[in-house]
Amino acid sequence: MSAVTAGIVHTIESKNAWIQADIRLAPGNSGGLLANAKGEVIGINTMIMNGKGLAIPSKTVEQFLKNMGDQPYLGVELQFVRVIIARRPAYGLLITSIEPQSSAENAGLLPGDILIGVRGTVFQSQNELFWILQNSTVGDGLQLEFLRGGQHLSRNVILESRQTEPQAA
């Protein structure tokens, strides 16, 4: 069984993790295509939140599939936090854990560090690091800005790929 619905696209931004559309997405229809008026696929319908359908942009899916085997990987678990930088609220990403032998560990990052930016520019959204990694390649250097014990520091991290093959114990 298939369904077609029409609606208005509210948000398409390059740094936005979602496309918001005013569509009626029936339960079980997640994973269907979101198309524009020309019939071009612009996203994959995923869920409804606050009455709007949310779709993953097709460019995000394309980039993921292109890099699937060789995706840059920091090796950290992060939690979004708000921080004050130069007396202004900013986006921060608290490192809650670091994977052994990962890019982050090799660069000397520690649990408790708060990532606040890249290449001298503070994050403008909570998804910015994700987008930067998505548009980077394995072997790239990434200058990460972070807070440790209230002190502003930076480290160059060489992006490596995630180990996907099983390792002997």
C-alpha positions in Angstrom: 0.0 0.0 0.0 1.3 3.4 -0.9 0.3 7.0 0.1 0.9 10.4 -1.4 0.5 13.7 0.5 1.3 17.4 -0.2 2.6 20.0 2.1 4.9 23.0 2.5 8.6 22.7 3.2 9.5 25.0 6.1 13.2 24.6 6.5 16.1 23.6 4.3 19.5 24.8 5.5 22.9 23.4 4.8 23.7 23.2 8.5 20.3 22.0 9.6 20.2 18.3 10.4 16.5 18.1 9.3 14.1 19.3 6.7 10.8 20.4 8.3 7.7 20.0 6.2 4.0 20.5 6.9 2.9 17.0 5.8 0.7 14.3 7.2 3.0 11.4 7.8 1.0 8.3 8.7 2.4 5.8 11.2 4.5 3.2 9.4 5.4 5.5 6.5 8.7 6.6 7.9 11.5 5.9 5.3 9.4 7.3 2.4 10.7 9.9 0.1 10.2 13.6 0.5 10.0 15.2 -3.0 9.8 18.8 -4.1 7.3 20.2 -6.7 9.6 19.0 -9.5 9.5 15.5 -8.3 13.1 15.6 -7.1 13.9 13.7 -3.9 15.1 16.1 -1.3 14.9 13.9 1.8 13.8 10.7 3.6 10.7 11.1 5.9 11.7 10.1 9.4 9.3 11.3 12.1 6.7 13.9 13.2 7.5 16.4 15.9 5.3 19.3 16.9 3.0 18.7 14.0 5.7 18.9 11.4 7.2 16.1 9.4 11.0 15.8 9.8 13.1 14.3 7.0 16.8 13.6 6.7 18.1 15.7 3.7 19.0 13.6 0.7 22.5 15.2 0.6 23.2 13.9 4.1 22.2 10.4 3.0 24.3 10.6 -0.1 27.4 11.8 1.9 26.8 9.0 4.5 26.7 6.3 1.7 29.7 7.8 -0.1 31.8 7.7 3.1 30.4 4.6 4.7 33.5 2.6 4.5 36.0 5.3 5.3 34.1 7.7 7.6 36.2 10.1 9.7 35.8 9.2 13.4 36.8 11.1 16.5 36.1 8.3 19.0 34.2 10.3 21.6 30.8 10.2 23.2 29.4 13.7 23.6 26.7 15.5 25.5 25.4 18.9 24.4 25.9 21.6 27.0 25.6 25.4 27.1 28.7 27.4 28.0 29.6 31.0 28.4 32.5 32.3 26.2 33.4 35.9 26.3 30.3 36.6 28.4 28.0 35.1 25.8 26.1 31.8 25.7 27.6 29.3 23.3 27.2 25.7 22.2 29.5 23.1 23.8 30.0 19.4 23.5 31.1 17.7 26.8 33.3 14.6 26.2 31.7 11.9 28.4 34.0 9.1 27.2 36.8 8.4 24.7 37.4 5.2 22.8 40.9 3.8 23.3 43.4 4.3 20.4 41.0 6.8 18.8 41.8 10.1 17.1 40.7 11.9 20.2 42.8 9.9 22.6 45.8 10.2 20.3 45.4 14.0 20.4 45.3 14.1 24.2 41.6 14.9 24.7 40.2 13.8 28.0 36.7 13.0 29.4 35.4 16.3 30.9 36.8 18.5 28.1 34.2 20.6 26.5 34.6 21.1 22.7 33.6 24.6 21.8 34.8 25.1 18.2 37.0 24.2 15.2 39.8 26.2 13.7 39.3 29.2 16.0 35.6 29.5 15.4 33.1 28.7 18.1 30.2 26.4 17.3 27.1 28.1 15.9 24.9 25.1 16.4 24.8 21.9 18.3 25.2 19.9 15.1 28.1 21.8 13.6 30.8 19.2 14.6 28.7 16.5 13.0 28.6 18.5 9.7 32.3 19.2 9.8 33.1 15.5 10.3 30.7 14.6 7.5 32.5 16.9 5.1 36.0 15.8 6.1 38.0 12.8 5.0 40.2 10.4 6.8 43.7 11.8 7.3 42.5 15.5 7.6 43.8 17.6 10.5 41.2 19.3 12.6 42.1 22.0 15.0 39.7 21.5 17.9 39.0 24.3 20.4 38.0 23.1 23.9 37.7 24.0 27.6 39.6 22.1 30.3 39.2 23.2 33.9 38.1 26.6 32.7 41.1 27.1 30.5 40.7 27.6 26.7 43.0 25.1 24.8 43.3 23.8 21.2 44.7 20.6 19.8 45.2 19.3 16.3 43.4 16.0 15.7 44.2 13.8 12.8 41.0 12.1 11.7 41.1 8.3 11.4 38.5 5.8 10.3 36.6 3.6 12.7 37.9 0.1 13.1 35.2 -2.0 11.6 36.9 -5.4 11.4 36.7 -7.7 14.5 40.0 -7.7 16.5 41.4 -10.7 18.3 41.2 -10.5 22.0 
